[in-house]
């Protein structure tokens, strides 16, 4: 009925014989702990009353007939019986009152002398008290002295041990009954005593089951509290991870909407500074170009701020939004061909935004860096498992694929693709143009 003990010293509530006989109720005790201590007190008190009734009955009713030596022997046997019974419950009470978090009791629930010696002495004292109290008179309450070993077996032993102690107790009753009243009185008396034994066994088993269930409830409550603590820790970790992802997303948005403009404006200003003495006209043209790009960048910043508040797709089909991006590029002087292959299908908001950013990045790179005569953007829904977007141009190309170096644009696109379980591929070479291809699960 109790958890297995360790080897540490017992807690204060289970230390010492008096503490296990009459546990002290403390103000800081939990309600369950208070009930346990009152149950221990009640059980010990019931045992003392039972043995006391078995001993006091004949001492009062037959005081004149019994010798002083007999009375002294009966009283001494009763006191030894009570003391031995209380000694046997020390380990069980220590385990019963053990609270998780405190050092476990040092001893097991069995007495330190062991189960066999303890119950041998216990049954011997019970039989002795019953024998001294009965003494051939009419059947009395002296048989009550035989019931404590049955109850203690339930608390201290497993089922085989309970059965053995119960049979030995019944045997002691039969032998005494046959000795003092003859075998003719045994059947009826044994039947009556058996009912008392069964009642004792059932009552003790119910007490053990109730205490076991209470311990399980307490253990489950502690496990639930620990699980809630871990859940709060996990929630904090998830919140931190979400914040990190949001920072990365904002970094990608800033680059996608502002980084290219600032880079090109910086190049134009550097060119103007280099030409302001040797070629003022070209310097002014570079500054005008920088101013134009700055205005475009401001417009893009406004669109980006709006996109942080709501998706730039605004619940519109991806193909339609990409078509508008293509029209803007055409208006800026870029020759763009746009194709949708296969029947379009709805994508998740995160996937649609990733394909939109990939198309925007590809067209921006072609317009700013490629010096291309023709650009092709294709959105491919033909594969039922994947969606592909390809942006290719016939521009100057590059010796190293963009994004392999420190640039942030394609790095951000790769992060977006990985979050979707997809991939971003870039192929380029000097004079061979530039191709950007993104694919992700449909």
C-alpha positions as CSV (number, residue, x, y, z in Angstrom):
1,X,0.0,0.0,0.0
2,X,3.0,2.3,0.2
3,X,6.0,3.2,-2.0
4,X,9.2,1.3,-1.6
5,X,11.6,3.0,0.9
6,X,15.1,4.1,0.4
7,X,18.0,4.0,2.8
8,X,17.8,7.5,4.1
9,X,16.8,8.6,7.6
10,X,13.0,8.8,8.1
11,X,11.2,12.1,8.2
12,X,10.4,13.7,11.6
13,X,6.8,12.5,11.6
14,X,7.9,8.8,11.4
15,X,10.9,9.0,13.7
16,X,10.7,7.3,17.1
17,X,8.1,4.9,18.7
18,X,5.8,7.6,20.1
19,X,5.6,9.4,16.8
20,X,4.3,6.2,15.1
21,X,1.9,5.4,17.9
22,X,0.2,8.8,18.1
23,X,1.3,11.0,15.2
24,X,1.3,14.7,16.0
25,X,-0.9,16.8,13.8
26,X,0.9,20.0,12.7
27,X,-0.7,23.2,11.4
28,X,1.3,23.0,8.1
29,X,0.1,19.5,7.4
30,X,-2.0,19.0,4.2
31,X,-5.6,17.8,4.5
32,X,-4.5,14.4,3.3
33,X,-1.7,14.2,5.8
34,X,-4.1,15.2,8.6
35,X,-6.5,12.4,7.6
36,X,-3.7,9.9,7.6
37,X,-2.6,10.8,11.1
38,X,-6.2,10.7,12.4
39,X,-6.6,7.2,10.7
40,X,-3.4,6.0,12.5
41,X,-4.7,7.3,15.8
42,X,-8.1,5.7,15.3
43,X,-6.6,2.3,14.3
44,X,-4.4,2.1,17.3
45,X,-7.1,3.2,19.6
46,X,-9.5,0.6,18.2
47,X,-6.8,-2.1,18.7
48,X,-6.2,-1.0,22.3
49,X,-9.9,-1.0,23.0
50,X,-10.3,-4.5,21.5
51,X,-7.6,-6.0,23.5
52,X,-8.6,-4.1,26.6
53,X,-12.1,-5.4,26.3
54,X,-10.8,-9.0,25.9
55,X,-8.7,-8.6,29.0
56,X,-11.0,-6.4,31.2
57,X,-14.1,-8.6,30.7
58,X,-13.0,-11.6,32.7
59,X,-11.1,-9.4,35.2
60,X,-14.3,-7.6,36.1
61,X,-16.8,-10.4,35.9
62,X,-14.7,-13.1,37.5
63,X,-12.6,-11.0,39.8
64,X,-13.5,-13.1,42.9
65,X,-12.9,-16.4,41.2
66,X,-9.5,-15.6,39.6
67,X,-6.4,-15.7,41.7
68,X,-4.1,-12.7,42.0
69,X,-1.5,-14.5,40.0
70,X,-3.9,-15.2,37.2
71,X,-5.1,-11.6,37.1
72,X,-1.5,-10.3,37.1
73,X,-0.6,-12.8,34.2
74,X,-3.6,-11.7,32.2
75,X,-2.8,-8.0,32.7
76,X,0.8,-8.5,31.8
77,X,0.0,-10.6,28.7
78,X,-2.5,-7.9,27.6
79,X,0.1,-5.1,28.0
80,X,2.7,-7.0,26.2
81,X,0.2,-7.8,23.5
82,X,-0.6,-4.1,23.0
83,X,3.0,-3.0,23.1
84,X,4.0,-5.7,20.5
85,X,1.1,-4.7,18.2
86,X,2.1,-1.1,18.3
87,X,5.7,-2.0,17.7
88,X,4.7,-3.9,14.6
89,X,3.0,-0.9,12.9
90,X,6.1,1.4,13.2
91,X,7.4,0.7,9.7
92,X,3.9,0.8,8.1
93,X,3.1,4.1,9.8
94,X,6.4,5.6,8.7
95,X,5.7,4.8,5.1
96,X,2.1,5.9,5.4
97,X,3.1,9.4,6.7
98,X,6.0,9.8,4.3
99,X,5.6,12.8,2.1
100,X,7.3,13.1,-1.3
101,X,10.1,15.5,-1.2
102,X,11.2,14.4,2.3
103,X,13.8,11.6,2.8
104,X,12.0,8.2,2.6
105,X,11.8,6.1,5.8
106,X,14.8,3.9,6.6
107,X,12.8,0.7,7.3
108,X,10.2,-1.2,5.3
109,X,6.6,-1.5,6.3
110,X,7.5,-4.9,8.1
111,X,8.9,-4.8,11.6
112,X,12.7,-4.9,11.7
113,X,12.7,-8.3,13.3
114,X,11.0,-9.8,10.1
115,X,7.6,-11.1,9.3
116,X,7.9,-14.6,10.6
117,X,9.3,-13.8,14.1
118,X,6.9,-10.9,14.5
119,X,3.7,-12.8,13.7
120,X,4.9,-15.9,15.6
121,X,5.1,-13.7,18.8
122,X,1.9,-11.8,17.8
123,X,-0.1,-15.0,17.4
124,X,1.4,-16.4,20.5
125,X,0.4,-13.4,22.6
126,X,-3.1,-13.4,21.1
127,X,-3.6,-17.1,21.9
128,X,-2.2,-16.5,25.4
129,X,-4.5,-13.6,26.2
130,X,-7.5,-15.6,24.8
131,X,-6.5,-18.7,26.8
132,X,-6.1,-16.7,30.1
133,X,-9.3,-14.8,29.5
134,X,-11.5,-17.7,28.5
135,X,-10.6,-20.3,31.2
136,X,-13.5,-22.6,30.6
137,X,-16.3,-20.2,31.3
138,X,-19.2,-19.5,29.0
139,X,-18.0,-18.0,25.7
140,X,-17.3,-14.3,26.1
141,X,-15.7,-11.4,24.3
142,X,-12.3,-12.9,24.9
143,X,-12.1,-14.0,21.3
144,X,-11.7,-10.3,20.3
145,X,-8.0,-10.8,21.3
146,X,-7.5,-13.0,18.3
147,X,-8.6,-10.4,15.7
148,X,-5.6,-8.0,15.7
149,X,-3.2,-10.4,14.0
150,X,-5.7,-10.8,11.1
151,X,-6.0,-7.0,10.7
152,X,-2.2,-6.5,10.9
153,X,-1.6,-9.2,8.3
154,X,-3.6,-7.1,5.8
155,X,-1.5,-4.1,6.5
156,X,1.9,-5.8,6.6
157,X,1.7,-8.9,4.4
158,X,0.8,-10.0,0.9
159,X,-2.2,-12.3,0.2
160,X,-0.4,-15.6,0.9
161,X,0.8,-14.2,4.3
162,X,-2.8,-13.0,5.1
163,X,-4.2,-16.4,4.4
164,X,-1.6,-18.2,6.6
165,X,-2.2,-15.8,9.6
166,X,-6.0,-16.1,9.2
167,X,-5.8,-19.9,9.2
168,X,-3.4,-19.9,12.3
169,X,-5.8,-17.5,14.1
170,X,-8.7,-19.8,13.4
171,X,-6.7,-22.8,14.5
172,X,-5.9,-21.1,17.8
173,X,-9.6,-20.3,18.3
174,X,-10.6,-23.9,17.6
175,X,-8.0,-25.4,19.9
176,X,-9.0,-23.2,22.8
177,X,-12.7,-23.7,22.2
178,X,-12.2,-27.5,22.1
179,X,-10.1,-27.4,25.2
180,X,-12.6,-25.4,27.3
181,X,-16.0,-26.3,25.8
182,X,-15.4,-29.5,23.9
183,X,-15.5,-30.3,20.2
184,X,-19.3,-30.2,20.1
185,X,-19.2,-26.4,20.6
186,X,-16.5,-25.9,17.9
187,X,-18.7,-25.7,14.7
188,X,-21.2,-23.1,15.8
189,X,-18.5,-21.0,17.6
190,X,-16.1,-21.3,14.6
191,X,-18.9,-20.1,12.3
192,X,-19.5,-17.0,14.5
193,X,-15.8,-16.3,14.8
194,X,-15.4,-16.7,11.0
195,X,-17.9,-13.9,10.4
196,X,-15.9,-11.7,12.8
197,X,-12.7,-12.6,10.9
198,X,-14.3,-11.8,7.5
199,X,-15.5,-8.5,8.8
200,X,-12.1,-7.6,10.0
201,X,-10.4,-8.7,6.8
202,X,-12.9,-6.7,4.6
203,X,-12.7,-3.6,6.8
204,X,-8.8,-3.7,6.7
205,X,-8.7,-4.3,3.0
206,X,-11.1,-1.4,2.4
207,X,-8.8,0.8,4.5
208,X,-5.7,-0.3,2.6
209,X,-7.5,0.2,-0.8
210,X,-8.7,3.6,0.2
211,X,-5.2,4.7,1.3
212,X,-3.6,3.3,-1.9
213,X,-6.1,5.2,-4.0
214,X,-5.4,8.4,-2.0
215,X,-1.7,7.9,-2.6
216,X,-2.2,7.4,-6.3
217,X,-4.4,10.6,-6.5
218,X,-1.7,12.5,-4.7
219,X,1.0,11.1,-7.0
220,X,-1.0,11.9,-10.1
221,X,-1.6,15.4,-8.8
222,X,2.1,15.9,-8.3
223,X,2.9,14.5,-11.8
224,X,0.3,16.8,-13.3
225,X,1.8,19.7,-11.5
226,X,5.2,18.7,-12.9
227,X,3.8,18.3,-16.4
228,X,2.2,21.8,-16.1
229,X,5.5,23.2,-15.1
230,X,7.3,21.6,-18.1
231,X,4.4,22.8,-20.3
232,X,5.0,26.4,-19.2
233,X,8.7,26.0,-19.9
234,X,7.9,24.7,-23.4
235,X,5.4,27.5,-24.0
236,X,8.2,30.0,-23.1
237,X,10.6,28.3,-25.5
238,X,7.9,28.3,-28.3
239,X,7.3,32.0,-27.7
240,X,11.1,32.7,-27.9
241,X,11.3,30.6,-31.1
242,X,8.3,32.4,-32.6
243,X,9.9,35.8,-31.8
244,X,13.2,34.7,-33.5
245,X,11.2,33.6,-36.6
246,X,9.4,36.8,-36.6
247,X,12.6,38.8,-36.5
248,X,13.9,36.7,-39.4
249,X,10.7,37.4,-41.3
250,X,11.0,41.1,-40.7
251,X,14.6,41.0,-41.8
252,X,13.6,39.3,-45.1
253,X,10.8,41.9,-45.6
254,X,13.2,44.8,-45.1
255,X,15.6,43.4,-47.5
256,X,13.0,42.5,-50.1
257,X,11.5,46.0,-50.1
258,X,14.4,48.3,-49.2
259,X,17.8,46.6,-49.6
260,X,18.0,46.7,-53.4
261,X,17.0,50.3,-53.6
262,X,19.6,51.4,-51.0
263,X,22.3,49.4,-52.7
264,X,21.6,50.9,-56.2
265,X,21.2,54.4,-54.8
266,X,24.6,54.1,-53.1
267,X,26.2,53.0,-56.4
268,X,24.7,56.0,-58.2
269,X,25.8,58.4,-55.5
270,X,29.4,57.0,-55.7
271,X,29.3,57.3,-59.5
272,X,28.2,61.0,-59.2
273,X,31.0,61.7,-56.7
274,X,33.5,60.1,-59.0
275,X,32.3,62.1,-62.1
276,X,31.4,65.5,-60.6
277,X,34.8,66.9,-61.7
278,X,35.5,65.1,-65.0
279,X,31.9,64.7,-66.3
280,X,29.3,66.9,-64.6
281,X,26.5,65.9,-67.0
282,X,26.9,62.2,-66.2
283,X,27.2,63.0,-62.5
284,X,23.9,64.9,-62.6
285,X,22.3,62.0,-64.5
286,X,23.5,59.6,-61.8
287,X,22.1,61.9,-59.0
288,X,18.8,62.1,-60.9
289,X,18.7,58.3,-61.2
290,X,19.5,58.0,-57.4
291,X,16.6,60.4,-56.7
292,X,14.3,58.4,-58.9
293,X,15.3,55.2,-57.1
294,X,14.8,56.9,-53.8
295,X,11.3,57.7,-54.7
296,X,10.6,54.2,-55.8
297,X,12.1,52.9,-52.6
298,X,9.8,55.2,-50.5
299,X,6.8,53.8,-52.4
300,X,8.1,50.3,-51.8
301,X,8.6,51.0,-48.1
302,X,4.9,52.1,-47.9
303,X,3.9,48.9,-49.6
304,X,6.1,46.9,-47.2
305,X,4.6,48.5,-44.1
306,X,1.2,47.6,-45.5
307,X,2.4,44.1,-46.2
308,X,3.5,43.6,-42.6
309,X,0.0,44.5,-41.4
310,X,-1.7,42.3,-44.1
311,X,-0.5,39.9,-46.7
312,X,0.3,41.6,-50.0
313,X,-1.7,38.9,-51.6
314,X,-4.8,40.2,-49.8
315,X,-6.7,36.9,-50.4
316,X,-6.1,37.2,-54.1
317,X,-4.9,34.3,-56.4
318,X,-1.2,34.1,-56.6
319,X,-1.2,34.3,-60.4
320,X,-3.1,37.6,-60.4
321,X,-0.7,39.2,-57.9
322,X,2.3,38.0,-59.9
323,X,0.8,39.4,-63.1
324,X,0.6,42.8,-61.4
325,X,4.3,42.6,-60.4
326,X,5.1,41.7,-64.1
327,X,3.1,44.7,-65.3
328,X,5.1,47.0,-62.9
329,X,8.3,45.6,-64.3
330,X,7.2,46.1,-67.8
331,X,6.2,49.7,-67.0
332,X,9.8,50.1,-65.8
333,X,11.1,49.1,-69.2
334,X,11.8,45.4,-68.6
335,X,10.6,42.9,-71.3
336,X,8.9,40.2,-69.2
337,X,7.0,37.1,-70.4
338,X,4.6,35.6,-67.9
339,X,3.2,32.1,-68.1
340,X,0.9,30.0,-65.9
341,X,1.3,26.3,-66.6
342,X,-1.5,23.9,-65.6
343,X,-4.7,24.8,-63.7
344,X,-4.0,27.1,-60.8
345,X,-4.9,25.9,-57.3
346,X,-5.1,27.5,-53.9
347,X,-2.0,27.5,-51.7
348,X,-1.5,28.2,-48.1
349,X,-1.0,31.8,-47.2
350,X,2.7,31.1,-46.2
351,X,3.4,29.3,-49.5
352,X,1.7,31.9,-51.6
353,X,3.7,34.7,-49.9
354,X,6.9,32.8,-50.5
355,X,6.2,32.3,-54.2
356,X,5.3,36.0,-54.5
357,X,8.5,37.1,-52.8
358,X,10.5,34.8,-55.1
359,X,8.9,36.3,-58.2
360,X,9.5,39.8,-56.8
361,X,13.1,39.1,-56.0
362,X,13.8,37.5,-59.4
363,X,12.3,40.4,-61.4
364,X,14.0,43.0,-59.2
365,X,17.4,41.3,-59.7
366,X,16.8,41.2,-63.5
367,X,15.8,44.8,-63.6
368,X,18.7,46.1,-61.4
369,X,21.6,43.8,-62.3
370,X,21.1,41.5,-65.3
371,X,21.0,44.1,-68.1
372,X,18.7,41.5,-69.8
373,X,16.8,42.0,-73.0
374,X,14.2,39.3,-72.1
375,X,12.9,37.8,-68.9
376,X,10.6,34.9,-68.5
377,X,8.5,34.2,-65.3
378,X,6.7,30.8,-65.2
379,X,4.3,29.6,-62.5
380,X,3.9,25.8,-62.9
381,X,1.0,23.8,-61.4
382,X,1.4,20.8,-63.7
383,X,2.8,18.5,-60.9
384,X,0.1,17.5,-58.5
385,X,2.6,17.2,-55.7
386,X,4.7,20.4,-56.2
387,X,4.4,24.0,-57.3
388,X,7.3,25.6,-59.2
389,X,8.2,29.2,-60.0
390,X,11.0,30.0,-62.4
391,X,12.5,33.4,-63.3
392,X,15.1,33.3,-66.0
393,X,16.8,36.1,-68.1
394,X,19.3,36.3,-70.9
395,X,21.4,38.9,-69.1
396,X,25.1,39.1,-68.3
397,X,25.0,36.4,-65.7
398,X,27.6,36.0,-62.9
399,X,30.6,34.0,-62.1
400,X,29.2,33.1,-58.7
401,X,25.5,32.4,-58.1
402,X,23.8,35.2,-56.2
403,X,23.2,34.2,-52.7
404,X,26.4,32.2,-52.4
405,X,28.1,35.3,-51.0
406,X,26.9,37.6,-48.3
407,X,23.8,38.8,-50.1
408,X,20.6,38.5,-48.0
409,X,17.8,38.3,-50.6
410,X,18.3,34.8,-51.8
411,X,19.2,33.7,-48.3
412,X,15.8,34.9,-47.1
413,X,14.2,33.1,-50.0
414,X,16.0,29.9,-49.0
415,X,14.8,30.2,-45.4
416,X,11.2,30.7,-46.6
417,X,11.5,27.6,-48.9
418,X,12.9,25.5,-46.1
419,X,10.1,26.4,-43.8
420,X,7.7,25.1,-46.5
421,X,9.8,21.9,-47.0
422,X,10.8,23.1,-50.5
423,X,14.0,24.2,-52.2
424,X,15.5,27.2,-54.0
425,X,17.9,26.6,-56.9
426,X,20.0,29.2,-58.7
427,X,22.0,28.7,-61.9
428,X,24.1,31.3,-63.7
429,X,27.4,31.8,-65.5
430,X,29.1,34.8,-67.2
431,X,27.2,35.6,-70.4
432,X,24.7,32.8,-69.8
433,X,22.0,34.7,-67.9
434,X,20.5,34.0,-64.5
435,X,17.8,31.4,-63.5
436,X,16.0,31.3,-60.2
437,X,13.7,28.3,-59.5
438,X,11.6,27.7,-56.4
439,X,9.6,24.6,-55.7
440,X,7.5,23.6,-52.7
441,X,4.9,21.0,-51.8
442,X,1.5,21.8,-53.1
